[in-house]
Amino acid sequence: RVQVVESGGGLVQAGGSLRLSCTASGLSFDEFTMGWFRQAPGKEREGISCITWDGGRTSYADSVKGRFTISRDNAENTTFLQMNSLKPEDTAMYYCAAEFSSESHCYVSESEYTYWGQGTQVTVSS
């Protein structure tokens, strides 16, 4: 049975940093593409970043490019999202997702992912 669990959210001041973690179980982690998404109040879910099974390729939404960095540690079945220079508009519930894939590229699209975590809240104060 597959489980995806996010952690690391919290309250941070504008300009600060947070590091989110996503640990998956019940799957072969090094055979899965991992992605990060977020949903702010009153808005649709937004794809923000993804990373291929071997960490060789990454992709970012324009809204976070240059500020966020995705990485993974396959030995620990964990994907990370380092968030720097946070802005109030980054406030959202952040979700981790996984999809079985051997592709050399990944896509920041909700339809590409099968397994989802329950989210971790990130709040950025002004």
Sequence and secondary structure as in RCSB ss.txt:
>XXXX:A:sequence
RVQVVESGGGLVQAGGSLRLSCTASGLSFDEFTMGWFRQAPGKEREGISCITWDGGRTSYADSVKGRFTISRDNA
ENTTFLQMNSLKPEDTAMYYCAAEFSSESHCYVSESEYTYWGQGTQVTVSS
>XXXX:A:secstr
  EEEEE  EEEETT  EEEEEEEESS GGGEEEEEEEE TTS  EEEEEE TTS  EEE TTTTTTEEEEEEGG
GTEEEEEE S  GGG EEEEEEEEE   SS    GGG  EE   EEEEEE 
